[in-house]
Amino acid sequence: MKRLWLLFYILFAASWTMIGQEPDVVRDSLPPAVKTERYSVRIEPGKNMIDRGMVEMVLSPIGERDIVKVIQTLPGISTAIEGGNAYYVRGGNLGGNAVSIDGVRVYGTGHLFGLSSVYSHDMVEVAELSIGGFQGEEDNLTSSQIRVITKDDYYSKLSGNTFVSNNFVGGAIGGGAKGGKVGAFVAARLSPIGQEWKIFERFAHNKDYRHRLQELDASVYDIIGKIGFRQNDCSRYELMTFYSKDAFSYGYSHYGFAEATENAASWNNLILNLTHSWERGKIKGFWGLSYNRFVTWQGQRMNYNSTDNILAVQSRLNEGEFRYGEKVSSCLGGIFSWGGKLRITRYGPGSSVSIDGSGVSRPIKKSMDEEWIWRGAGQLFFQEEWKRDKIGVLRMMGRIPILLCPFDGAIRAIPSPEGSLMGRLFFSDHWCLEGTFDALTQFHHVLEGVPMGWSLDPIIPADDHLLPERSTQVYSGLNYSQGYNEFSAGIYWKEMSHLVYFADATALFSSAIANWVENVRTGNGKSVGMEILFERSSKIWKTRVAYTMSKTDRQIEGENGGMRFPAKYDRRHILNFSSDILVHEGTHTDISLSGFFTWQSGHWETVSVGTFPGYGIDGQILIDGNIYSTTNNYQMPPYVRMDLGMRIKTKKSKNPQYLNLGIFNILNRHNAFAVSYDTVEKKWKAVSLFPIMPSINYRIEF
C-alpha cells in the first residue's frame, strides 16, 4: 500500500504541492434541439444531461474539466478516494457503471490513476447519465450508464483550439469540405507529468522521497479522430477512432534494501467505430460496427537476498460488436423503438508472466498463460413511449439478452430477461408524480482494487460458476418545475445478486502472486435511500443542491461469517452544494465565479480490535497478530471540502481566450481516505491525499 500512496505523491507533487499527509434518440446522439445551452441537469427521473457549460463549473485537483466531476455531485452518487473518478450509484459496485463513446463501451475510463477521465473536454459535445428508467440500447450494466456524445458539428469552416493546464496540454481542430458534405475532427491531449516530476525533484525539500524514488517515467495521452460523410440530409456515415494510454514505471527504495524495487503499470484503449444513421419517411434508424481492445499491465521487480523476484500480470479484452435500431410512430399513438446487438468478446483475465532481463519496463517473456476465454452475447429490445401534454409520460422497455459460453465442450445459452419502466403523471401545471423500475443484467465482472476509478482492475466473464450480476430497483418521487426552479424528491429500493467481491483488493499485484480465482467471492447487496435535488438555473446565476440519505450493505459468502456488513462506501448522508454566478458581462470580457461545498459521512474501513502474540519454539515473541471483529467495522471521519473558481473569457479579438483559475480544497482540510498500520509505532494511522491545490487552465480558440 505504501507504494500506492507514493504513486499519488509522484503525480501531484509536480502540481505545485505535496500530498500523502498523515493527520490524526435512436442513434447514440441527441437531436439538435437539446444541444443548445442548458442550465438544468435533470431531464426526467433517473436521467441527467451534462453539457460543456456545466463541466466548466466544477473544479478538478489537476486543472482539467471532467464530466465525471459533475456526475459526482448528483443525488444517488457516492464517491470513493478524494479527487478520483470512482463513483458508486445507488449502492452498486464500481464495475456496474457503463461508459460509452458514440455507442461503444469504454472499459478503461481513467487517466493518471483515475484522477481524470479519458474523454477530454474537447471531444465531448454532451453527456447523458442514466441511473434509472433505462432505455433499450443501455445494456450490460447494473448501476448506471454514461453516454458520451462526441463533437459532431465539424462540417462547417475550419476551427479549433489549444490549451494548457496543470497536468495536460492539448488541442482540437476540425472543419468541412465539399459544401459541408465531408468533415473531419481531431482532438488530442498529452500529460507532461514525467517531465514535471524531474523538474520538481531538483527543488524538492523532502529529500527522503528523492532518495526513495528512482527513474520515474510516465506516458499519458489520448487522441480521437472522426471523419463524416453526409450523403444527403437523411443519411450520414461516420468513422471514429479513439486511443488512450497510461504507462508508469519507477523505482522505489525500501529502507534496509540496497537496490530499489522497480514497478510498472499501464493500460490502453483502442476503439474503431463505423456508424450510419438514416431517415426514410417516418422511420429513423442506425447501424454501427465497432472493434474494442483494452489491455492492462502490472509488473514488479524486487531484489531480496541478492535474488531477483519478478512478478507481472496482464489482463486483455478484445470485442467486436454490431448494433442496429429503428424508431417509428406507432399505431398506439406513441414512439416505437426496436433494435439489438451482437457481441463477441475474447477475455484474457489476469494472465501471469515470468520475465527476466533489465526490468519490467521492457520485459522478456519466458512463459505466459495464453488461455483466452470466449463469450458471445446478443440482445433484442422493444420500447414504446407515450407523451401527452399536461398529462404525463410513460415509457416501457423489454429486452432479451442471451449469453453464449462454452460448458463441458458445448456452447450453452444463458438467457436473462430485462425490463424498465419510466412514468410521469402531472396533477397540476408544475407538480407531477414520477417513478422508474429496472431489472438489469451484466455479463462480466470487475475485480475492484483500490477505488480510484483507475483502469487496472481485471475484467472477468460471467459463466455457470460466476453467474451474471443482476439488480432490481424501484424509484418513486415528486417533481416540481416552474421558471428557473426545479425540485425533485424521491425514495429508491435496490437489490443486487451475484455480486463479485475481490478478497485481496488492496494488494496491487495480488493477481500475479496467486491465482485470482481463489480470491473471488460472490454474494448479494441491498440499498435503500432518499434523493433530493434543487436547481435554480438562469443565465446569470446557477445553483444546485443535492442531498442523499442511504443505507447500503453486502452479504458475501465466506466473508464476515456470512453476516451482512456495511458496504465500504456506504455514506449515510451526502450533501453537495454548487453555485455559479456571472459577475460581469461586457463587450470584451465575461467573468464568472463558482463555488462548491460537500459534506459526506465517512466511509468504512476494517481495523483490528486487538492483538495477540505469536511465539517461536524458544518461547520468544516473533510477531504480533491482529484480531478483527467484523468486516468494515470502523467508520472514517466525515469528508468535508470546499472549492472556489473563477473563469475569464476574453472576446475582444478574433481568437476568444478562456482562463480558468481554481483552488481545490480551499479549507486545506486533510480528509482521511484510508488507514494504515504503523509497524514501528504499532498503531493505526489515517492517510489523506490532497491539501489545498491551486489549478489553472488556459485555452485559446481559432
C-alpha positions in Angstrom: 0.0 0.0 0.0 2.9 2.4 0.7 4.0 2.1 -3.0 0.5 3.1 -4.0 0.4 6.2 -1.9 3.8 7.0 -3.3 2.4 6.9 -6.8 0.0 9.6 -5.8 2.8 11.7 -4.5 4.6 11.3 -7.9 1.5 12.5 -9.7 0.8 15.6 -7.7 4.0 16.8 -6.2 4.6 18.2 -9.7 1.3 20.0 -9.4 2.7 22.6 -7.1 2.3 20.9 -3.7 2.9 17.8 -1.7 0.5 15.0 -0.8 0.3 11.9 1.2 0.0 13.5 4.6 -0.8 11.6 7.8 -3.2 13.5 10.1 -4.5 12.0 13.3 -32.7 9.1 -29.8 -32.1 6.2 -31.8 -28.5 6.5 -32.7 -26.2 7.3 -29.9 -26.6 11.1 -30.3 -29.1 13.7 -29.4 -31.4 15.9 -31.5 -30.2 19.4 -32.2 -33.0 20.8 -30.0 -31.3 19.7 -26.8 -27.8 20.7 -27.9 -28.4 24.3 -27.1 -27.1 25.8 -23.9 -28.8 24.2 -20.9 -28.8 25.1 -17.2 -30.8 22.3 -15.6 -29.1 19.0 -15.3 -32.2 16.8 -14.7 -34.4 16.0 -17.7 -36.5 13.1 -16.4 -36.5 10.6 -13.4 -33.2 8.7 -13.5 -31.7 10.7 -16.4 -29.4 13.7 -16.3 -27.9 15.8 -19.2 -24.5 17.3 -18.8 -23.2 19.8 -21.4 -19.9 21.6 -21.8 -21.1 24.6 -19.8 -21.9 22.5 -16.8 -18.5 20.9 -16.9 -16.8 24.3 -16.7 -18.4 25.0 -13.3 -16.8 22.1 -11.4 -13.2 22.1 -10.3 -10.7 19.2 -10.6 -7.5 19.0 -8.5 -5.4 18.6 -11.7 -7.0 21.6 -13.5 -8.7 19.6 -16.3 -12.5 19.9 -16.5 -14.2 16.5 -16.4 -17.8 15.3 -16.8 -17.3 12.7 -14.0 -16.7 15.5 -11.5 -20.2 16.9 -12.3 -21.7 13.4 -12.0 -20.2 13.0 -8.6 -22.2 16.0 -7.3 -25.6 14.5 -8.2 -28.1 12.6 -5.9 -27.6 8.9 -5.5 -23.9 9.1 -6.2 -21.3 8.1 -3.6 -17.6 8.9 -4.3 -14.5 7.0 -3.2 -11.0 8.3 -2.8 -10.7 12.1 -2.8 -10.1 13.6 -6.3 -10.6 10.2 -8.0 -13.1 9.4 -10.7 -14.6 6.3 -8.9 -18.3 6.6 -8.1 -20.9 4.2 -6.8 -24.6 4.6 -7.9 -27.4 3.6 -5.5 -25.2 1.1 -3.7 -24.0 -0.8 -6.7 -20.5 -1.9 -7.4 -18.0 0.3 -9.2 -17.9 -2.2 -12.1 -21.7 -1.9 -12.6 -21.2 1.5 -14.2 -21.0 1.5 -18.0 -19.5 4.3 -20.1 -19.9 4.5 -23.9 -18.4 6.9 -26.5 -20.7 7.2 -29.5 -22.4 3.9 -28.6 -19.2 1.9 -28.0 -18.4 0.8 -24.5 -15.1 2.1 -22.9 -13.5 -0.3 -20.4 -10.5 1.8 -19.5 -12.0 5.2 -18.5 -9.3 6.7 -16.3 -6.2 8.7 -16.7 -3.5 9.4 -14.1 -4.6 6.5 -11.9 -8.2 7.6 -12.0 -7.8 11.3 -11.3 -9.0 12.3 -14.8 -11.2 10.6 -17.4 -10.1 9.6 -20.9 -12.9 11.7 -22.5 -11.4 15.1 -22.9 -13.4 18.4 -22.7 -12.7 19.0 -26.4 -14.2 15.7 -27.6 -17.5 15.9 -25.6 -20.5 17.5 -27.1 -22.8 16.4 -24.4 -23.1 13.5 -21.9 -26.1 11.7 -20.6 -26.2 9.9 -17.2 -28.9 7.3 -16.6 -29.4 5.7 -13.2 -32.9 4.5 -13.7 -35.6 4.2 -16.3 -33.0 2.7 -18.7 -33.7 2.7 -22.5 -33.2 -0.3 -24.8 -29.7 0.5 -26.1 -28.4 0.9 -22.5 -27.4 -2.7 -21.7 -24.8 -4.9 -19.9 -24.9 -2.9 -16.7 -26.4 -3.0 -13.2 -26.0 0.6 -11.9 -25.6 3.4 -14.4 -24.8 4.4 -18.0 -22.8 7.5 -19.1 -23.4 8.1 -22.8 -20.7 10.4 -24.2 -21.7 12.0 -27.5 -18.6 13.3 -29.3 -18.4 16.6 -31.2 -20.4 16.4 -34.5 -20.6 20.0 -35.7 -17.4 19.8 -37.7 -18.8 20.1 -41.2 -18.5 23.9 -41.5 -15.5 26.1 -41.6 -12.1 25.2 -40.1 -11.9 25.9 -36.3 -10.0 24.7 -33.3 -8.3 25.4 -30.0 -5.3 24.7 -27.9 -5.0 24.6 -24.1 -2.6 24.1 -21.2 -3.4 23.1 -17.6 -1.6 21.7 -14.5 -1.2 18.2 -15.9 -2.3 18.3 -19.6 -1.6 20.2 -22.8 -3.6 19.6 -26.0 -6.0 20.9 -28.5 -8.5 20.2 -31.2 -9.1 21.1 -34.9 -12.0 20.3 -37.3 -13.6 21.5 -40.4 -15.6 20.6 -43.5 -15.3 20.5 -47.3 -17.3 19.9 -50.4 -20.1 22.2 -49.3 -20.5 20.6 -45.9 -20.8 17.0 -47.2 -17.5 15.9 -45.7 -15.9 16.8 -42.4 -13.2 15.8 -40.1 -12.3 16.4 -36.4 -9.2 15.6 -34.3 -8.6 16.2 -30.5 -5.6 15.2 -28.5 -4.1 15.6 -25.0 -0.7 14.8 -23.5 0.3 14.9 -19.9 3.9 16.1 -19.2 3.7 14.6 -15.6 7.0 12.8 -16.1 8.9 15.9 -17.1 7.2 17.9 -14.4 8.4 15.4 -11.8 12.0 15.6 -13.0 11.9 19.4 -12.6 10.2 19.1 -9.2 12.7 16.7 -7.7 15.5 19.1 -8.3 13.9 21.5 -5.9 12.1 19.1 -3.6 12.7 19.8 0.1 11.7 16.3 1.2 15.0 14.5 0.5 13.5 11.3 1.8 11.2 11.0 -1.2 14.0 11.9 -3.6 16.2 9.2 -2.3 13.5 6.6 -2.4 12.2 7.4 -5.9 14.3 6.5 -8.9 14.0 6.7 -12.7 10.4 7.8 -12.9 8.9 7.6 -16.4 5.3 8.3 -17.4 3.5 8.4 -20.7 -0.2 9.6 -20.6 -2.2 10.8 -23.7 -5.4 10.3 -25.7 -6.4 11.1 -29.2 -9.7 10.9 -31.1 -10.4 11.3 -34.8 -13.7 11.4 -36.7 -14.4 11.5 -40.4 -18.0 12.1 -41.5 -19.8 12.0 -44.9 -23.3 13.4 -45.4 -24.8 11.5 -48.3 -27.8 13.8 -48.1 -30.0 15.4 -45.4 -31.3 12.0 -44.4 -28.2 9.9 -44.4 -24.8 10.2 -42.7 -21.8 7.9 -42.3 -19.1 8.5 -39.6 -15.9 6.7 -38.8 -14.4 7.3 -35.4 -11.1 6.1 -33.9 -10.1 6.6 -30.3 -6.9 5.7 -28.4 -5.8 6.4 -24.9 -2.7 5.2 -23.0 -1.3 5.4 -19.4 2.1 3.9 -18.7 4.1 4.4 -15.5 7.4 3.0 -14.3 9.5 4.0 -11.3 12.0 2.7 -8.8 11.3 2.6 -5.1 13.9 2.2 -2.4 12.9 0.4 0.7 14.7 1.1 4.0 17.2 -1.7 4.6 17.5 -2.7 1.0 20.4 -1.7 -1.2 18.5 -1.9 -4.5 15.2 -0.3 -5.5 12.1 -2.1 -6.3 11.1 -1.5 -9.9 7.4 -1.1 -10.6 5.4 -0.6 -13.8 1.7 -0.2 -14.6 0.0 0.6 -17.9 -3.4 0.4 -19.6 -4.7 1.4 -23.0 -7.8 1.6 -25.1 -8.3 1.3 -28.8 -11.7 1.8 -30.4 -12.8 1.8 -34.1 -16.4 2.6 -34.8 -18.3 2.9 -38.1 -21.9 4.2 -38.0 -24.6 5.0 -40.4 -27.7 7.0 -39.4 -30.6 7.4 -41.8 -34.2 8.6 -42.2 -36.7 7.1 -44.6 -40.2 8.6 -44.4 -41.4 8.3 -40.8 -38.7 5.7 -39.9 -35.4 6.7 -38.4 -32.6 4.2 -37.9 -29.0 3.5 -37.5 -26.4 0.7 -37.5 -23.0 0.6 -36.0 -20.0 -1.8 -36.3 -17.1 -1.5 -33.8 -13.9 -3.1 -32.5 -12.7 -2.6 -29.0 -9.3 -3.5 -27.4 -8.4 -3.0 -23.8 -5.1 -4.1 -22.2 -3.8 -3.6 -18.7 -0.3 -4.5 -17.4 1.2 -4.5 -13.9 4.8 -5.6 -13.0 7.2 -5.6 -10.1 10.8 -6.5 -9.8 12.3 -6.7 -6.3 15.8 -7.7 -5.2 15.7 -9.7 -2.0 18.7 -11.5 -0.5 20.6 -10.9 -3.8 17.8 -12.7 -5.8 15.5 -11.0 -8.3 11.8 -11.7 -7.6 9.8 -10.7 -10.6 6.0 -10.7 -10.7 3.8 -9.4 -13.5 0.2 -9.7 -14.7 -1.6 -8.8 -17.9 -5.3 -8.6 -18.5 -6.7 -8.3 -22.0 -10.0 -7.8 -23.7 -10.9 -7.8 -27.4 -14.5 -7.2 -28.5 -16.4 -6.8 -31.8 -20.0 -5.6 -31.8 -22.8 -4.9 -34.3 -25.7 -2.6 -33.4 -28.9 -1.9 -35.1 -32.0 0.2 -34.2 -35.1 1.8 -35.6 -37.7 4.3 -34.4 -41.2 5.0 -35.8 -44.5 6.4 -34.8 -46.7 3.5 -33.6 -50.4 2.7 -34.1 -50.9 3.2 -30.4 -50.1 6.9 -30.6 -46.6 6.7 -29.2 -43.0 6.2 -30.5 -42.0 2.6 -31.0 -38.3 1.7 -31.0 -36.6 -1.7 -31.5 -33.1 -2.9 -32.0 -30.5 -5.3 -31.0 -26.8 -6.1 -30.6 -24.5 -9.0 -31.4 -21.2 -9.1 -29.4 -18.2 -11.4 -29.5 -15.7 -10.9 -26.6 -12.3 -12.5 -26.0 -11.1 -12.2 -22.4 -7.6 -12.8 -21.1 -8.0 -12.1 -17.4 -5.0 -12.0 -15.1 -2.5 -14.0 -17.2 0.6 -14.4 -15.1 4.0 -13.9 -16.7 7.6 -14.9 -15.8 10.2 -12.5 -17.1 13.9 -11.7 -16.9 16.2 -9.1 -18.3 16.7 -5.4 -17.5 13.3 -4.9 -15.7 9.6 -4.7 -16.0 9.5 -1.7 -18.3 10.8 -3.8 -21.2 10.1 -7.4 -20.1 11.3 -10.5 -21.8 8.6 -13.2 -21.7 9.8 -16.7 -20.7 6.4 -18.2 -20.3 2.8 -16.9 -20.4 -0.6 -18.4 -20.0 -2.2 -17.7 -23.3 -5.6 -19.2 -22.5 -8.3 -17.0 -23.8 -12.0 -17.1 -22.7 -14.5 -16.5 -25.4 -18.0 -15.2 -24.9 -20.8 -14.4 -27.3 -23.8 -12.2 -26.4 -26.9 -11.0 -28.2 -29.8 -8.9 -27.2 -33.1 -7.7 -28.7 -35.2 -4.9 -27.3 -38.6 -3.3 -27.8 -39.6 0.0 -26.5 -42.8 2.1 -26.6 -43.0 5.7 -25.3 -46.1 7.9 -25.0 -46.2 11.6 -24.2 -49.2 13.8 -23.6 -49.0 17.5 -22.8 -50.2 18.3 -19.3 -50.9 14.6 -18.7 -47.7 12.7 -18.5 -45.1 10.4 -20.0 -44.9 6.6 -20.0 -42.0 4.5 -21.4 -41.9 0.7 -21.4 -38.9 -1.3 -22.4 -38.3 -5.1 -22.6 -35.0 -6.7 -23.5 -33.9 -10.3 -24.0 -30.1 -10.6 -23.6 -28.5 -14.1 -24.1 -25.0 -15.0 -23.1 -23.3 -17.8 -25.0 -20.4 -19.6 -23.2 -18.6 -22.9 -23.5 -19.6 -25.5 -21.0 -18.4 -29.1 -21.0 -17.3 -28.9 -24.6 -20.6 -27.4 -25.8 -22.0 -23.9 -26.2 -24.6 -23.0 -23.6 -27.0 -20.1 -23.8 -27.9 -18.3 -20.5 -31.0 -16.1 -21.1 -31.7 -13.2 -18.7 -34.8 -11.1 -19.4 -34.6 -7.4 -18.5 -37.1 -4.6 -18.4 -37.6 -0.9 -17.5 -40.4 1.5 -16.8 -40.4 5.3 -16.6 -43.5 7.3 -15.9 -44.6 10.8 -15.0 -48.2 11.9 -14.1 -48.9 15.7 -13.9 -51.6 16.7 -11.3 -51.0 20.4 -11.8 -49.2 22.8 -14.1 -46.0 22.4 -12.1 -46.2 19.2 -10.0 -46.0 15.6 -11.1 -45.6 12.1 -9.7 -42.8 10.1 -11.2 -41.2 6.7 -10.9 -39.0 4.1 -12.5 -38.5 0.4 -12.4 -35.5 -1.6 -13.7 -34.4 -5.2 -13.8 -30.9 -5.4 -15.2 -28.1 -7.9 -16.0 -24.4 -7.6 -16.6 -22.4 -10.3 -18.3 -19.0 -9.6 -16.9 -17.4 -8.8 -13.5 -14.8 -6.3 -12.4 -12.4 -7.2 -9.6 -12.3 -3.9 -7.8 -8.9 -2.9 -6.3 -8.1 0.5 -4.8 -11.2 2.6 -5.6 -9.6 5.4 -7.5 -11.5 5.0 -10.7 -8.3 3.8 -12.5 -8.3 1.1 -15.2 -6.1 -1.6 -13.7 -8.9 -3.7 -12.3 -9.2 -7.1 -14.1 -12.3 -7.9 -16.0 -13.6 -11.5 -16.0 -16.5 -13.0 -17.9 -19.6 -14.5 -16.3 -20.3 -18.2 -16.6 -22.1 -21.1 -14.8 -19.8 -20.6 -11.8 -19.7 -16.8 -11.6 -23.3 -16.0 -12.7 -24.2 -12.7 -14.4 -24.7 -9.9 -11.9 -28.3 -8.8 -11.6 -30.0 -5.8 -10.0 -33.6 -4.8 -9.4 -34.6 -1.3 -8.4 -37.6 0.9 -7.9 -37.8 4.7 -7.6 -40.8 6.9 -6.7 -41.0 10.6 -6.1 -42.3 14.1 -6.7 -41.1 16.7 -9.1 -41.8 20.5 -9.3 -40.8 22.8 -12.1 -41.5 26.5 -12.7 -39.4 29.1 -14.4 -35.8 28.9 -13.3 -36.5 26.5 -10.4 -36.8 22.7 -10.4 -37.2 20.4 -7.3 -37.4 16.7 -7.0 -37.5 14.3 -4.1 -37.9 10.6 -4.0 -37.0 7.2 -2.5 -35.4 4.2 -4.0 -35.0 0.5 -3.2 -32.4 -1.7 -4.9 -31.4 -5.3 -4.5 -28.4 -6.9 -6.2 -27.4 -10.5 -6.6 -24.3 -12.5 -7.8 -22.1 -9.5 -6.9 -18.3 -10.2 -7.1 -16.2 -9.4 -4.1 -12.4 -9.5 -4.5 -11.0 -10.6 -1.2 -7.5 -9.3 -1.8 -8.5 -5.9 -3.2 -5.7 -3.8 -1.6 -2.8 -5.8 -3.0 -1.7 -4.1 -6.1 0.0 -7.2 -7.6 -2.1 -9.8 -5.9 -3.3 -11.4 -9.2 0.4 -12.1 -10.1 1.1 -13.6 -6.7 -1.8 -16.0 -6.5 -4.5 -17.4 -8.8 -7.1 -14.6 -8.9 -9.9 -17.2 -8.9 -9.1 -18.2 -5.4 -9.7 -14.6 -4.2 -13.1 -14.2 -5.9 -16.3 -14.5 -3.8 -19.9 -13.8 -4.6 -22.9 -12.5 -2.7 -25.7 -10.0 -2.7 -26.3 -6.5 -1.7 -29.2 -4.1 -0.8 -29.5 -0.4 -0.8 -32.3 2.0 0.2 -32.3 5.7 0.2 -33.8 9.1 -0.4 -32.7 11.6 -3.1 -33.4 15.3 -3.2 -32.3 17.8 -5.9 -33.0 21.5 -6.1 -31.8 23.6 -9.1 -32.2 27.3 -9.8 -30.9 27.8 -13.4 -30.6 31.1 -15.2 -28.0 32.6 -17.4 -26.7 34.9 -14.6 -27.0 32.6 -11.6 -27.0 28.8 -11.4 -27.3 26.9 -8.1 -27.6 23.2 -7.4 -28.2 21.5 -4.0 -28.2 17.7 -3.9 -28.8 15.5 -0.9 -28.7 11.7 -0.5 -29.5 9.7 2.6 -28.9 6.0 2.1 -28.0 2.7 3.6 -26.1 0.0 1.7 -24.8 -3.4 2.8 -23.3 -6.6 1.5 -23.7 -10.3 2.3 -20.8 -12.2 0.8 -20.2 -16.0 1.0 -17.2 -16.7 3.3 -16.9 -13.1 4.5 -17.8 -11.7 7.9 -19.1 -15.2 8.9 -21.9 -14.9 6.3 -23.4 -11.9 8.1 -24.3 -8.6 6.4 -21.9 -5.8 6.7 -21.8 -2.1 5.5 -20.5 -1.6 2.0 -17.2 0.2 2.0 -18.7 3.4 0.6 -22.0 3.3 2.4 -22.1 7.0 3.2 -25.3 7.6 5.2 -25.5 11.4 4.3 -24.1 13.2 1.3 -24.8 16.9 0.8 -23.4 18.8 -2.2 -23.9 22.5 -3.0 -22.6 24.2 -6.1 -23.2 27.7 -7.4 -22.0 29.7 -10.4 -22.6 33.4 -11.0 -21.9 35.7 -13.9 -20.5 38.8 -12.2 -19.5 40.7 -15.3 -20.7 40.6 -18.9 -19.0 43.1 -21.0 -18.3 43.8 -24.7 -14.8 42.4 -24.4 -14.7 40.3 -21.2 -17.0 38.0 -19.2 -16.2 37.0 -15.6 -17.8 34.2 -13.6 -17.3 32.9 -10.1 -18.1 29.4 -9.0 -18.1 27.5 -5.7 -18.6 24.0 -4.4 -19.1 22.6 -0.9 -19.6 19.0 0.1 -20.2 17.2 3.4 -20.3 13.4 3.4 -20.4 10.8 6.1 -17.2 8.8 6.4 -16.8 5.5 4.6 -16.0 2.2 6.2 -12.6 0.5 6.9 -11.7 -2.8 8.6 -9.3 -2.3 11.5 -8.2 -4.6 14.2 -9.7 -4.5 17.7 -6.7 -6.1 19.4 -3.5 -8.1 19.0 -2.2 -11.5 20.0 1.4 -12.6 20.4 3.0 -15.2 18.1 5.6 -17.3 19.8 8.5 -19.2 18.4 9.7 -22.6 19.6 12.1 -20.9 22.0 9.2 -19.1 23.6 10.2 -15.7 22.2 7.5 -13.4 20.7 8.2 -13.3 17.0 5.2 -11.3 15.7 2.0 -9.6 16.9 -1.1 -10.7 15.1 -4.2 -8.6 14.7 -7.7 -9.5 15.9 -10.6 -8.4 13.7 -14.2 -8.4 14.8 -16.2 -7.8 11.7 -15.7 -6.5 8.1 -15.9 -2.7 7.7 -16.1 -2.2 11.5 -14.8 1.4 11.6 -16.4 4.5 10.1 -13.9 7.2 9.0 -14.4 10.9 9.9 -16.8 12.9 7.7 -15.5 14.2 4.3 -15.7 18.0 4.0 -14.4 20.1 1.1 -14.8 23.5 -0.4 -13.6 24.6 -3.8 -13.6 28.1 -5.4 -13.0 29.0 -9.0 -13.1 31.9 -11.5 -13.5 31.9 -15.3 -12.5 34.8 -17.5 -13.5 34.9 -21.2 -11.8 37.5 -23.4 -13.8 38.3 -26.5 -12.1 41.4 -27.9 -10.0 39.6 -30.5 -11.0 37.2 -33.3 -9.5 34.4 -31.2 -11.5 34.1 -27.9 -9.4 33.2 -24.9 -10.5 31.4 -21.7 -8.7 31.4 -18.3 -10.0 29.1 -15.6 -8.5 29.5 -12.1 -9.3 27.3 -9.2 -8.5 26.4 -5.7 -9.3 22.8 -4.7 -9.9 22.2 -1.0 -9.5 25.8 0.0 -10.1 24.8 3.6 -6.9 22.8 3.4 -8.7 20.0 5.3 -6.8 16.7 5.4 -9.6 14.3 4.6 -8.6 10.8 5.6 -9.4 8.3 2.9 -7.6 5.2 4.3 -6.0 3.7 7.4 -2.5 2.2 7.6 -0.9 0.3 10.4 2.4 1.7 11.5 4.5 -1.4 12.5 7.1 0.8 14.3 4.7 2.8 16.5 2.2 -0.1 16.5 -0.9 1.9 15.9 -3.3 2.7 13.1 -2.9 6.0 11.2 -5.2 7.8 8.9 -3.8 8.8 5.5 -5.0 11.8 3.4 -4.3 12.7 -0.1 -4.9 16.4 -1.1 -4.2 19.6 0.9 -5.1 22.9 -0.7 -4.5 22.6 -4.5 -4.4 25.5 -7.0 -5.2 24.8 -10.6 -5.1 26.7 -13.9 -6.4 26.1 -17.4 -5.8 28.4 -20.3 -7.5 28.0 -23.7 -7.5 29.9 -27.0 -9.8 29.3 -29.9 -9.2 29.9 -33.6 
